[in-house]
Amino acid sequence: MMLGQEHAQAVSEHAAAAGEKFDAGKIIIEHVSNSSVEHPLLHLPTIMGIDFSVTKHVFMLWAVALFVFVVVTASVRAYLRQDRQIPSGFMNALEALVEFIRDSIVLPNVGRKWVATWTPLLLTFFVFIFCANAIGLIPVFEVLACSITSCFIPPTDRS
């Protein structure tokens, strides 16, 4: 408890020394907000009134999509290259996930006629959202989720 009070006192002293009042909301929003329109990561032209500039969130969504594509493609290719067609390791877990989504989510909701049509779409949504949330838990990727250390330490104090 004492450590938290000392940290709060040090932060308030730092803010007082800087000549401004400490605003936790401003500090937090700087770390979790999207890039501003004026300063995107990659500026692309506006086509038919739509700005295609790449912001932090767009970049992270692309990174997650690339990660999911590479991992699933590599594991499926490795599975297809092996002599026996019995899955093991990561492919076993992937097959269990596919069967769970197909049998427990898609089949009861769309019926047998449409299972083959809707399973790939819902499976893609599930895996993408799951991976985006999992990657957001890693403190380095503060765009998708804000970690405690990146939210509560002012940017000027980081070293």
LOVO-841147 format. One record per residue: residue number from 1; residue in one letter; z, x, y of N, C-alpha, C, O in turn. Coordinates in steps of 0.2 Angstrom, whole numbers, always signed. Example, Ala and Ser with C-alpha at 12.3 -4.5 7.8 and 13.67 -1.06 7.14 Angstrom:
2
NODE_1_A_+39_+66_-28_+39_+62_-22_+39_+66_-16_+42_+71_-17
NODE_2_S_+35_+64_-11_+36_+68_-5_+39_+64_+0_+40_+67_+6
//
This chain:
159
NODE_1_M_+0_+4_-6_+0_+0_+0_+0_+4_+6_-3_+3_+11
NODE_2_M_+4_+10_+6_+4_+14_+12_-2_+17_+13_-4_+18_+19
NODE_3_L_-6_+19_+8_-13_+22_+9_-17_+18_+13_-21_+20_+17
NODE_4_G_-17_+11_+11_-22_+6_+14_-20_+6_+22_-24_+5_+26
NODE_5_Q_-13_+6_+23_-11_+6_+30_-13_+12_+34_-15_+12_+40
NODE_6_E_-12_+18_+31_-14_+24_+34_-22_+24_+35_-24_+26_+41
NODE_7_H_-26_+22_+31_-33_+21_+31_-35_+17_+37_-39_+18_+41
NODE_8_A_-32_+11_+37_-33_+6_+43_-31_+9_+50_-35_+8_+55
NODE_9_Q_-26_+13_+50_-24_+16_+56_-29_+21_+58_-30_+22_+64
NODE_10_A_-31_+25_+53_-36_+30_+55_-42_+27_+57_-45_+30_+62
NODE_11_V_-44_+22_+54_-51_+19_+56_-50_+16_+63_-54_+17_+68
NODE_12_S_-44_+13_+65_-43_+10_+72_-43_+15_+77_-45_+15_+82
NODE_13_E_-40_+21_+75_-39_+27_+80_-46_+30_+81_-48_+31_+87
NODE_14_H_-50_+30_+76_-57_+33_+77_-61_+28_+81_-65_+30_+86
NODE_15_A_-60_+21_+80_-64_+17_+84_-61_+17_+92_-65_+17_+96
NODE_16_A_-55_+18_+93_-52_+19_+99_-55_+25_+103_-56_+25_+109
NODE_17_A_-55_+30_+99_-57_+37_+101_-65_+36_+103_-67_+39_+108
NODE_18_A_-68_+32_+100_-76_+31_+101_-77_+27_+107_-82_+26_+110
NODE_19_G_-71_+24_+110_-72_+19_+116_-74_+12_+115_-76_+9_+119
NODE_20_E_-74_+10_+109_-76_+3_+107_-71_+0_+102_-67_+4_+99
NODE_21_K_-71_-6_+102_-66_-10_+97_-69_-10_+90_-75_-11_+90
NODE_22_F_-65_-9_+85_-67_-9_+78_-69_-16_+76_-66_-21_+77
NODE_23_D_-76_-17_+74_-78_-23_+72_-81_-22_+64_-86_-20_+63
NODE_24_A_-76_-25_+60_-78_-24_+53_-84_-28_+51_-88_-26_+47
NODE_25_G_-85_-34_+54_-91_-37_+52_-98_-34_+54_-103_-34_+50
NODE_26_K_-98_-30_+60_-104_-26_+62_-105_-21_+57_-111_-19_+55
NODE_27_I_-99_-17_+55_-100_-12_+50_-103_-14_+43_-107_-11_+40
NODE_28_I_-100_-20_+41_-102_-23_+34_-110_-25_+35_-113_-23_+30
NODE_29_I_-111_-28_+40_-118_-31_+40_-124_-26_+41_-129_-27_+39
NODE_30_E_-122_-20_+44_-126_-14_+44_-128_-12_+37_-134_-9_+36
NODE_31_H_-124_-13_+32_-125_-10_+26_-128_-15_+21_-132_-13_+16
NODE_32_V_-127_-21_+22_-130_-26_+17_-136_-30_+20_-139_-34_+16
NODE_33_S_-137_-29_+27_-143_-33_+29_-150_-30_+28_-150_-24_+26
NODE_34_N_-155_-34_+28_-161_-32_+27_-164_-27_+33_-161_-27_+38
NODE_35_S_-169_-23_+32_-172_-20_+37_-174_-24_+43_-176_-30_+41
NODE_36_S_-174_-22_+49_-176_-27_+54_-184_-27_+54_-187_-22_+51
NODE_37_V_-186_-32_+57_-194_-33_+57_-197_-27_+61_-202_-25_+60
NODE_38_E_-193_-24_+66_-195_-19_+71_-195_-12_+67_-199_-8_+69
NODE_39_H_-191_-12_+62_-191_-5_+58_-191_-6_+51_-186_-5_+47
NODE_40_P_-197_-8_+48_-197_-9_+41_-198_-2_+38_-199_+3_+41
NODE_41_L_-197_-2_+31_-198_+5_+28_-205_+7_+28_-207_+13_+28
NODE_42_L_-210_+2_+27_-217_+3_+27_-220_-2_+31_-220_-8_+29
NODE_43_H_-223_+0_+37_-226_-5_+41_-234_-6_+39_-238_-2_+38
NODE_44_L_-235_-12_+37_-242_-15_+35_-244_-20_+40_-240_-23_+44
NODE_45_P_-251_-21_+40_-254_-25_+45_-252_-33_+44_-250_-35_+38
NODE_46_T_-252_-36_+49_-251_-44_+49_-258_-47_+47_-263_-46_+51
NODE_47_I_-258_-51_+42_-264_-54_+40_-263_-62_+40_-259_-64_+37
NODE_48_M_-267_-65_+44_-267_-72_+45_-260_-74_+46_-257_-80_+44
NODE_49_G_-257_-71_+51_-250_-73_+53_-244_-71_+49_-238_-72_+50
NODE_50_I_-246_-67_+43_-240_-65_+38_-239_-58_+39_-244_-54_+38
NODE_51_D_-233_-56_+40_-232_-49_+41_-230_-46_+34_-225_-48_+30
NODE_52_F_-234_-41_+31_-233_-39_+25_-230_-32_+24_-230_-28_+20
NODE_53_S_-226_-31_+30_-222_-25_+30_-216_-25_+24_-214_-30_+23
NODE_54_V_-215_-19_+22_-210_-18_+16_-203_-17_+19_-202_-12_+23
NODE_55_T_-199_-21_+18_-192_-20_+20_-187_-18_+14_-190_-17_+9
NODE_56_K_-181_-17_+15_-177_-14_+10_-177_-19_+4_-177_-17_-2
NODE_57_H_-176_-25_+5_-176_-30_-1_-182_-30_-5_-182_-31_-11
NODE_58_V_-188_-30_-1_-194_-30_-4_-195_-24_-9_-197_-24_-14
NODE_59_F_-193_-18_-6_-193_-12_-10_-189_-12_-16_-191_-10_-21
NODE_60_M_-183_-15_-15_-178_-15_-21_-181_-20_-26_-181_-19_-32
NODE_61_L_-184_-25_-24_-187_-30_-29_-193_-27_-33_-194_-28_-39
NODE_62_W_-197_-23_-29_-202_-19_-33_-199_-14_-37_-202_-13_-43
NODE_63_A_-194_-10_-35_-191_-5_-40_-188_-9_-46_-189_-6_-52
NODE_64_V_-185_-14_-45_-182_-18_-51_-188_-20_-56_-188_-19_-62
NODE_65_A_-194_-23_-53_-199_-25_-57_-202_-19_-61_-204_-20_-66
NODE_66_L_-203_-13_-57_-206_-8_-61_-201_-5_-66_-204_-3_-72
NODE_67_F_-195_-5_-65_-190_-3_-70_-190_-8_-76_-191_-5_-82
NODE_68_V_-191_-14_-75_-191_-19_-81_-198_-18_-85_-198_-18_-91
NODE_69_F_-203_-17_-81_-210_-16_-84_-210_-10_-88_-212_-10_-94
NODE_70_V_-207_-4_-86_-207_+2_-89_-203_+2_-96_-205_+4_-101
NODE_71_V_-197_-1_-95_-192_-1_-101_-195_-6_-106_-195_-4_-112
NODE_72_V_-197_-12_-104_-199_-16_-110_-206_-14_-113_-207_-14_-119
NODE_73_T_-211_-11_-109_-217_-9_-111_-216_-3_-116_-219_-2_-121
NODE_74_A_-212_+2_-114_-210_+8_-118_-207_+6_-125_-209_+8_-130
NODE_75_S_-202_+1_-124_-199_-1_-131_-203_-5_-135_-203_-4_-141
NODE_76_V_-208_-9_-133_-212_-13_-137_-217_-8_-140_-219_-9_-146
NODE_77_R_-220_-3_-136_-225_+2_-139_-222_+6_-144_-225_+7_-149
NODE_78_A_-216_+8_-143_-212_+12_-148_-211_+8_-155_-212_+10_-160
NODE_79_Y_-209_+1_-154_-209_-3_-160_-215_-4_-163_-215_-4_-170
NODE_80_L_-221_-5_-160_-227_-6_-163_-230_+0_-166_-234_+0_-171
NODE_81_R_-228_+6_-164_-230_+13_-167_-226_+14_-174_-229_+18_-178
NODE_82_Q_-221_+12_-175_-217_+13_-181_-220_+10_-187_-223_+5_-187
NODE_83_D_-218_+13_-193_-221_+11_-199_-218_+4_-201_-222_+0_-203
NODE_84_R_-212_+4_-201_-209_-3_-203_-208_-7_-197_-207_-5_-192
NODE_85_Q_-209_-14_-199_-209_-18_-193_-202_-22_-193_-202_-28_-191
NODE_86_I_-197_-18_-194_-190_-21_-193_-187_-17_-187_-187_-11_-187
NODE_87_P_-185_-22_-182_-183_-19_-176_-176_-15_-177_-172_-17_-181
NODE_88_S_-175_-10_-173_-168_-7_-173_-167_-5_-166_-171_-4_-162
NODE_89_G_-160_-4_-164_-158_-1_-158_-160_-6_-152_-158_-12_-153
NODE_90_F_-163_-4_-147_-164_-8_-141_-169_-13_-142_-168_-19_-140
NODE_91_M_-174_-12_-147_-178_-17_-149_-175_-23_-152_-177_-29_-151
NODE_92_N_-170_-22_-156_-166_-27_-159_-163_-31_-154_-162_-37_-155
NODE_93_A_-160_-28_-149_-156_-32_-144_-161_-36_-140_-160_-42_-138
NODE_94_L_-167_-33_-139_-173_-37_-135_-175_-43_-139_-176_-48_-136
NODE_95_E_-176_-42_-146_-178_-48_-150_-173_-53_-150_-174_-59_-150
NODE_96_A_-166_-51_-150_-161_-56_-150_-161_-60_-144_-160_-66_-143
NODE_97_L_-162_-57_-138_-163_-60_-131_-168_-65_-131_-168_-70_-129
NODE_98_V_-174_-63_-134_-180_-67_-134_-179_-73_-138_-180_-79_-136
NODE_99_E_-176_-72_-144_-174_-78_-148_-169_-83_-145_-170_-89_-146
NODE_100_F_-164_-80_-142_-159_-84_-138_-162_-88_-133_-161_-94_-132
NODE_101_I_-166_-85_-129_-170_-89_-123_-174_-94_-126_-174_-100_-124
NODE_102_R_-178_-92_-131_-183_-97_-134_-179_-103_-137_-181_-109_-136
NODE_103_D_-174_-102_-142_-171_-107_-146_-166_-111_-142_-165_-117_-143
NODE_104_S_-162_-108_-138_-156_-111_-135_-158_-114_-128_-154_-118_-125
NODE_105_I_-163_-111_-124_-164_-113_-117_-171_-117_-117_-171_-123_-114
NODE_106_V_-176_-114_-119_-183_-117_-118_-184_-123_-123_-186_-128_-121
NODE_107_L_-183_-122_-129_-184_-127_-134_-180_-134_-133_-184_-139_-133
NODE_108_P_-174_-134_-131_-171_-140_-129_-173_-144_-123_-173_-150_-122
NODE_109_N_-176_-140_-118_-178_-142_-112_-186_-144_-112_-187_-149_-108
NODE_110_V_-190_-141_-115_-197_-143_-115_-200_-146_-121_-205_-149_-121
NODE_111_G_-196_-145_-127_-199_-148_-133_-203_-143_-137_-205_-137_-134
NODE_112_R_-205_-144_-143_-209_-139_-148_-216_-138_-145_-218_-133_-146
NODE_113_K_-219_-143_-142_-226_-143_-140_-227_-137_-135_-232_-134_-135
NODE_114_W_-222_-136_-130_-223_-132_-124_-218_-125_-125_-218_-122_-120
NODE_115_V_-215_-124_-130_-211_-118_-131_-215_-112_-130_-213_-107_-126
NODE_116_A_-221_-111_-133_-225_-105_-133_-227_-104_-126_-229_-99_-124
NODE_117_T_-228_-110_-122_-231_-109_-115_-225_-107_-110_-226_-103_-106
NODE_118_W_-219_-110_-111_-214_-109_-106_-209_-103_-107_-206_-100_-103
NODE_119_T_-209_-101_-113_-204_-95_-115_-206_-89_-111_-201_-86_-109
NODE_120_P_-212_-86_-111_-213_-80_-107_-211_-80_-100_-209_-76_-97
NODE_121_L_-213_-86_-97_-211_-87_-90_-203_-87_-89_-201_-83_-85
NODE_122_L_-200_-91_-93_-192_-91_-92_-189_-84_-94_-184_-82_-91
NODE_123_L_-192_-81_-99_-189_-75_-101_-190_-70_-96_-186_-65_-95
NODE_124_T_-196_-70_-92_-197_-65_-87_-192_-66_-81_-189_-61_-79
NODE_125_F_-191_-72_-79_-186_-74_-74_-179_-72_-76_-176_-68_-72
NODE_126_F_-177_-73_-82_-171_-71_-84_-170_-64_-84_-165_-61_-81
NODE_127_V_-174_-60_-87_-174_-53_-88_-174_-49_-81_-170_-45_-79
NODE_128_F_-178_-52_-76_-179_-49_-69_-172_-50_-66_-170_-46_-62
NODE_129_I_-170_-56_-66_-164_-58_-62_-158_-54_-65_-154_-52_-61
NODE_130_F_-157_-54_-71_-152_-50_-74_-152_-43_-72_-147_-40_-70
NODE_131_C_-158_-40_-73_-158_-33_-71_-157_-32_-63_-154_-27_-61
NODE_132_A_-160_-36_-59_-158_-35_-52_-151_-36_-50_-148_-32_-46
NODE_133_N_-147_-40_-54_-140_-41_-53_-137_-35_-56_-132_-32_-53
NODE_134_A_-139_-32_-61_-136_-26_-64_-137_-20_-60_-132_-16_-59
NODE_135_I_-143_-19_-57_-144_-14_-53_-140_-14_-47_-138_-9_-44
NODE_136_G_-139_-20_-44_-135_-21_-38_-128_-19_-39_-125_-18_-34
NODE_137_L_-125_-19_-45_-118_-17_-46_-117_-9_-45_-112_-7_-44
NODE_138_I_-123_-5_-45_-122_+2_-45_-122_+3_-37_-126_+1_-33
NODE_139_P_-116_+7_-35_-115_+8_-28_-121_+11_-24_-121_+10_-18
NODE_140_V_-125_+15_-27_-131_+18_-23_-135_+13_-21_-138_+14_-15
NODE_141_F_-136_+8_-24_-141_+2_-22_-137_-3_-18_-136_-8_-21
NODE_142_E_-136_-1_-12_-132_-6_-8_-136_-12_-5_-133_-16_-1
NODE_143_V_-142_-12_-6_-146_-17_-4_-145_-24_-8_-144_-29_-5
NODE_144_L_-145_-23_-14_-145_-29_-19_-137_-32_-19_-136_-38_-20
NODE_145_A_-133_-27_-19_-126_-29_-19_-122_-24_-15_-124_-18_-15
NODE_146_C_-117_-26_-12_-113_-21_-7_-107_-19_-11_-103_-23_-13
NODE_147_S_-106_-12_-12_-100_-10_-15_-95_-9_-10_-96_-9_-4
NODE_148_I_-89_-8_-12_-83_-8_-8_-83_-2_-3_-82_-2_+3
NODE_149_T_-85_+4_-6_-85_+10_-2_-90_+10_+3_-89_+13_+8
NODE_150_S_-96_+7_+2_-101_+7_+7_-100_+2_+12_-103_+2_+18
NODE_151_C_-96_-3_+11_-95_-9_+16_-89_-7_+21_-90_-8_+27
NODE_152_F_-84_-3_+18_-78_-3_+23_-78_+4_+26_-73_+5_+29
NODE_153_I_-82_+9_+25_-82_+15_+28_-87_+15_+33_-93_+14_+32
NODE_154_P_-85_+16_+40_-90_+16_+45_-95_+22_+44_-94_+27_+41
NODE_155_P_-102_+21_+46_-107_+26_+45_-106_+32_+48_-108_+37_+45
NODE_156_T_-102_+33_+53_-101_+39_+56_-96_+43_+53_-96_+50_+54
NODE_157_D_-92_+40_+48_-87_+44_+44_-89_+47_+38_-86_+51_+34
NODE_158_R_-95_+45_+36_-98_+47_+29_-100_+54_+30_-103_+57_+35
NODE_159_S_-99_+58_+24_-101_+65_+24_-104_+67_+18_-106_+73_+17
//
